[in-house]
Amino acid sequence: MEEIQIVYLLKCNDYTTYTGCTSNLEQRLEAHRSGRVGYTKTRLPVTLVTYIAFTDKTKAFQFEKYLKSGSGKAFTNKRFL
């Protein structure tokens, strides 16, 4: 059985968003909140907005890449924020 991949969206203190992908959401959130992630360490605190679990690693990475694109950012703003 393949490991679950989670695409997640964080809202930062400066109102920017961070999109990432991980197999361990709790551990990754702790890394963000403790300042161990470059982008978010100067934008604390961060809030988890949503997450989507995938059984297919490739599809998870494709969805993360989409959310980081222009149309994906528009989708994020309309549907999640």
Rosetta silent file (secondary structure, phi, psi, omega in degrees, C-alpha in Angstrom):
SEQUENCE: MEEIQIVYLLKCNDYTTYTGCTSNLEQRLEAHRSGRVGYTKTRLPVTLVTYIAFTDKTKAFQFEKYLKSGSGKAFTNKRFL
SCORE:     score description
SCORE:     0.000 S_00000001
   1 L     0.000  136.035 -178.299    0.000    0.000    0.000 S_00000001
   2 L   -80.618  146.455  179.630    1.271    3.436   -0.963 S_00000001
   3 L   -68.622  141.602  178.591    1.772    6.123    1.654 S_00000001
   4 L   -72.194  137.064  174.749   -0.844    8.876    1.802 S_00000001
   5 E  -111.985  138.666 -177.226    0.304   12.295    0.598 S_00000001
   6 E  -119.791  123.834  172.425   -1.363   15.429    1.920 S_00000001
   7 E   -94.563  129.285 -175.073   -1.535   18.733    0.077 S_00000001
   8 E  -131.950  156.970 -178.390   -2.112   21.526    2.566 S_00000001
   9 E  -127.642  125.864  178.341   -2.742   25.254    2.560 S_00000001
  10 E  -112.738  145.275  170.643   -1.581   27.625    5.282 S_00000001
  11 E  -104.945  126.773 -177.552   -2.537   31.242    5.836 S_00000001
  12 L   -92.388  165.353 -178.968    0.380   33.284    7.144 S_00000001
  13 L   -60.238  -28.379 -179.702    0.340   36.259    9.503 S_00000001
  14 L   -92.131   16.009  176.793    1.071   38.641    6.590 S_00000001
  15 L    71.705    9.886  171.242   -2.023   37.304    4.711 S_00000001
  16 L   -84.264  169.621  177.493    0.043   35.342    2.189 S_00000001
  17 E  -119.913  155.369  176.711   -0.578   31.644    1.670 S_00000001
  18 E  -128.431  129.269  177.292    1.744   28.671    1.670 S_00000001
  19 E  -115.258  132.291 -179.460    0.961   25.466   -0.211 S_00000001
  20 E  -145.358  175.281  179.901    2.868   22.280    0.521 S_00000001
  21 E  -138.007  136.767 -177.060    2.787   18.512    0.305 S_00000001
  22 E  -154.072  163.143  173.145    3.762   16.009    2.988 S_00000001
  23 L  -100.983   -8.290  179.479    3.184   12.476    4.192 S_00000001
  24 L  -136.643   92.687 -174.364    3.040   13.595    7.852 S_00000001
  25 H   -64.158  -43.565 -178.995    0.892   16.690    8.338 S_00000001
  26 H   -59.668  -45.013 -179.986    1.332   16.968   12.114 S_00000001
  27 H   -65.452  -40.893 -179.454    5.119   16.862   11.841 S_00000001
  28 H   -67.759  -40.231  177.165    5.156   19.359    8.968 S_00000001
  29 H   -62.660  -39.522  177.333    2.859   21.787   10.814 S_00000001
  30 H   -62.349  -39.182  177.538    5.169   21.612   13.830 S_00000001
  31 H   -62.775  -42.435  177.227    8.104   22.465   11.553 S_00000001
  32 H   -63.201  -50.500 -173.914    6.218   25.517   10.250 S_00000001
  33 H   -67.833  -22.704  179.551    5.103   26.669   13.698 S_00000001
  34 L   -96.899    7.060  174.773    8.568   26.334   15.209 S_00000001
  35 L    80.222   21.619 -179.240   10.205   28.415   12.460 S_00000001
  36 L   -94.731    6.161  178.712   12.059   25.611   10.685 S_00000001
  37 L  -116.704  123.082 -172.974   10.552   26.347    7.244 S_00000001
  38 H   -48.946  -52.693 -175.091   12.145   29.199    5.328 S_00000001
  39 H   -64.416  -42.033 -172.492    9.059   30.833    3.827 S_00000001
  40 H   -90.712  -12.432 -174.115    6.901   30.761    6.930 S_00000001
  41 H   -64.402  -26.740  176.694    9.470   31.430    9.660 S_00000001
  42 L   -97.369    6.086 -176.635    9.150   35.212    9.208 S_00000001
  43 L  -124.081   28.157 -178.719    5.368   35.012    8.745 S_00000001
  44 L   -79.122  151.070    0.419    4.283   33.360   11.999 S_00000001
  45 L   -81.325  160.297  176.121    1.809   32.463   13.231 S_00000001
  46 L  -112.767  151.540 -179.988    0.387   30.274   10.478 S_00000001
  47 E  -125.531  131.813  176.123   -3.092   28.773   10.341 S_00000001
  48 E   -72.233  122.985 -179.744   -4.067   25.587    8.558 S_00000001
  49 E   -90.409  -50.874 -179.555   -6.805   26.472    6.066 S_00000001
  50 E  -162.453  165.107  172.813   -7.431   23.070    4.480 S_00000001
  51 E  -148.573  151.826 -179.108   -5.796   19.835    3.449 S_00000001
  52 E  -130.558  128.617 -178.846   -6.524   17.171    0.860 S_00000001
  53 E   -96.422  138.455  179.465   -5.296   13.576    1.148 S_00000001
  54 E  -125.524  142.194  172.850   -4.174   11.593   -1.905 S_00000001
  55 L   -90.380  -14.380 -179.758   -3.343    7.907   -2.252 S_00000001
  56 L  -108.878  114.053 -176.334   -1.381    8.655   -5.433 S_00000001
  57 H   -60.015  -41.105 -179.290    1.859   10.588   -4.811 S_00000001
  58 H   -62.700  -43.497  179.549    2.047   11.840   -8.390 S_00000001
  59 H   -65.624  -36.420  177.460   -1.478   13.262   -8.274 S_00000001
  60 H   -61.825  -47.560 -179.614   -0.705   14.969   -4.971 S_00000001
  61 H   -66.698  -34.682  176.685    2.363   16.685   -6.433 S_00000001
  62 H   -65.789  -41.183  179.353    0.423   17.637   -9.562 S_00000001
  63 H   -67.233  -40.845  176.616   -2.346   19.199   -7.450 S_00000001
  64 H   -59.647  -45.728  179.769    0.203   21.088   -5.332 S_00000001
  65 H   -61.557  -41.289  177.475    1.816   22.408   -8.521 S_00000001
  66 H   -60.688  -46.806 -178.126   -1.618   23.445   -9.849 S_00000001
  67 H   -62.096  -24.601  179.099   -2.453   25.345   -6.648 S_00000001
  68 L   -86.607   -8.115  179.257    0.814   27.280   -7.035 S_00000001
  69 L   -82.217  171.671  179.394   -0.046   28.300  -10.625 S_00000001
  70 H   -58.506  -49.741 -179.656   -1.989   31.423  -11.574 S_00000001
  71 H   -70.378  -30.795  176.394   -5.299   29.637  -12.091 S_00000001
  72 H   -67.685  -36.842  176.406   -4.668   27.517   -8.998 S_00000001
  73 H   -66.346  -38.948  176.548   -4.178   30.643   -6.883 S_00000001
  74 H   -63.306  -42.928  177.237   -7.471   32.003   -8.250 S_00000001
  75 H   -60.405  -45.579  179.128   -9.151   28.698   -7.361 S_00000001
  76 H   -59.314  -47.243 -178.575   -7.631   28.832   -3.866 S_00000001
  77 H   -63.961  -36.757 -178.009   -8.823   32.396   -3.289 S_00000001
  78 H   -77.889  -38.306 -171.341  -12.342   31.614   -4.497 S_00000001
  79 H  -100.271  -27.804 -173.111  -12.838   28.232   -2.813 S_00000001
  80 L  -113.783  -24.887 -174.557  -10.658   28.165    0.304 S_00000001
  81 L  -107.570    0.000    0.000  -10.045   31.725    1.500 S_00000001
